C-alpha cells in the first residue's frame, strides 16, 4: 500500500506542478501581452511622432518656398523700382526749377496796380497772364515793357528763363475803370 500512497502523492504533486506551470504560463502570456501592447503603443507613438515631425518639416519647407518666392519678387520689383527711381531722380535734378525765387522776382518787379492772374509751365515754356489799371497818361505798354525788361535782367529769373517775350495785350474795361490785360512767355534754357 505504500506504493499506492506514493502514486497518489505523485499525482497530487504533478497536479500542483501543472497548476504552477499553468499559472506561470498564464503570467507569461499576460506579461508577453503587456510587453507586446507596450511595444505596439511605443511603435504607434513613434509613428505619430514621425508623422507630426514630417508635417512640421513639410510646413517649414512650404514657408521657406513661399519666403524665397516673395524675396525673388521683392528683388525683381526693387530692381525695377530702383532703376525707375534713379531715372526719375536724374530727370528731376537736370530739369528742376526753383520756383520760389522766380515767383518772388515776378512779384518784386510787378508795377503798382498790376496783378498776375494766371501762370503755367509746360516743358521749356513758362506763360504768365495778368492785368493792370490804365493810368491817366495811358503808359500801360511802356509799364509792361519796363516790367519785362526788369525780369530779363534779374539774375534770379533769367538763370533759367533766358528769353522772355511779350505775347499780347488787350483793353478790358471794368465798369468805370480802364483795365489792360497782358500775356508773356519765357523760354527755359535748352
C-alpha positions in Angstrom: 0.0 0.0 0.0 2.7 2.3 0.4 3.2 2.3 -3.2 -0.2 3.4 -3.8 0.2 6.3 -1.4 3.2 7.3 -3.2 1.4 7.2 -6.5 -1.4 9.4 -5.2 1.1 11.8 -3.8 2.9 11.9 -7.1 -0.3 12.8 -8.9 -1.1 15.4 -6.4 2.4 16.9 -6.8 2.1 16.6 -10.6 -1.2 18.4 -10.3 0.2 21.1 -8.2 3.2 21.3 -10.6 0.8 21.6 -13.5 -1.2 24.3 -11.8 2.0 26.2 -11.1 3.1 25.7 -14.7 -0.3 26.9 -15.9 -0.2 29.9 -13.5 3.4 30.7 -14.8 2.2 30.2 -18.4 -0.7 32.5 -17.8 1.5 35.0 -16.1 4.0 34.7 -19.0 1.2 35.1 -21.5 -0.1 38.2 -19.6 3.4 39.6 -19.4 4.0 38.9 -23.1 0.7 40.6 -24.0 1.6 43.6 -21.8 5.0 43.7 -23.4 3.6 43.4 -26.9 0.9 46.0 -26.0 3.7 48.4 -24.7 5.7 47.7 -27.8 2.7 48.4 -30.0 1.9 51.6 -28.2 5.5 52.7 -28.4 5.6 51.9 -32.1 2.3 53.8 -32.6 3.7 56.8 -30.6 6.9 56.7 -32.7 4.9 56.6 -36.0 2.7 59.5 -34.8 5.8 61.5 -33.7 7.5 60.8 -37.1 4.3 61.9 -39.0 4.0 65.0 -36.9 7.7 65.8 -37.5 7.2 65.2 -41.2 4.2 67.6 -41.2 6.3 70.2 -39.4 9.1 69.7 -41.9 6.7 70.0 -44.9 5.1 73.2 -43.4 8.6 74.7 -42.9 9.5 73.7 -46.5 6.4 75.4 -47.8 7.1 78.5 -45.8 10.7 78.6 -47.0 9.5 78.2 -50.6 6.9 81.0 -50.1 9.5 83.3 -48.5 12.0 82.5 -51.3 9.4 83.4 -53.9 8.5 86.6 -52.1 12.1 87.5 -51.9 12.6 86.9 -55.6 9.6 89.1 -56.3 10.9 91.8 -54.0 14.3 91.6 -55.6 12.8 91.9 -59.1 10.5 94.7 -58.0 13.3 96.5 -56.2 15.5 96.4 -59.3 12.7 97.8 -61.4 11.7 100.5 -58.9 15.4 101.4 -58.2 16.0 101.9 -61.9 12.9 103.9 -62.4 13.6 106.0 -59.3 17.1 106.7 -60.5 15.9 107.8 -63.9 13.2 110.0 -62.3 15.7 111.5 -59.9 18.1 112.2 -62.6 15.4 113.8 -64.7 14.2 115.9 -61.8 17.7 117.1 -61.0 18.5 118.0 -64.5 15.2 119.7 -65.2 14.4 121.3 -61.9 13.4 124.9 -61.4 13.4 126.6 -58.1 10.1 128.4 -58.3 10.2 130.4 -55.1 12.9 132.7 -56.4 11.2 133.0 -59.8 7.8 134.0 -58.3 9.5 136.4 -55.9 11.2 138.1 -58.8 7.9 138.4 -60.7 6.2 139.9 -57.7 9.1 142.2 -56.8 9.2 143.9 -60.3 5.4 144.0 -60.8 4.3 147.6 -61.1 1.7 149.1 -58.8 -1.9 148.4 -59.7 -0.8 145.3 -61.8 -1.6 141.7 -60.8 -0.7 138.3 -62.1 -3.9 136.2 -62.6 -2.5 133.1 -64.1 0.7 131.3 -64.8 1.7 127.9 -66.0 4.6 125.8 -67.0 4.9 123.3 -69.9 8.2 121.8 -70.9 10.6 124.6 -71.7 7.8 127.3 -71.7 6.5 129.5 -68.8 3.4 131.5 -69.5 2.0 134.4 -67.4 -1.2 136.3 -67.7 -2.3 139.4 -65.7 -3.9 142.8 -65.8 -3.4 146.3 -64.6 -5.3 149.6 -64.4 -4.6 152.2 -67.0 -3.1 155.4 -65.7 -4.4 158.8 -67.0 -1.2 159.1 -69.1 -2.0 155.7 -70.7 1.5 154.4 -70.4 0.5 150.8 -69.9 2.6 149.4 -72.8 5.7 151.2 -71.5 4.9 149.9 -68.0 4.6 146.3 -69.1 7.7 146.6 -71.3 9.7 148.0 -68.3 8.4 145.2 -66.2 9.5 142.6 -68.7 12.9 144.3 -69.1 13.5 144.2 -65.4 12.6 140.4 -65.4 15.1 139.8 -68.3 18.0 141.3 -66.3 17.1 139.8 -62.9 19.6 137.1 -62.3 17.2 135.0 -60.1 14.8 134.9 -63.1 17.0 134.8 -66.1 19.2 131.9 -64.9 16.5 129.5 -66.2 14.5 131.7 -68.5 16.9 133.4 -70.9 14.3 134.7 -73.3 11.1 136.5 -72.3 8.6 137.6 -74.9 5.6 139.9 -74.8 2.7 138.0 -76.3 -0.4 140.1 -76.3 -2.3 142.9 -74.6 -6.0 143.8 -74.7 -8.1 146.6 -73.1 -10.8 145.2 -70.9 -12.6 147.9 -69.1 -14.1 147.1 -65.7 -17.1 149.3 -65.1 -15.8 152.9 -65.0 -12.1 151.8 -64.6 -10.0 151.2 -67.6 -8.0 148.0 -67.5 -5.4 146.3 -69.7 -4.7 142.6 -69.7 -1.4 141.2 -70.8 0.3 137.9 -71.6 4.0 137.0 -71.8 6.1 133.8 -72.2 9.5 132.9 -71.0 11.6 130.1 -72.6 13.8 127.9 -70.5 17.4 127.2 -71.4 17.8 124.4 -73.9 
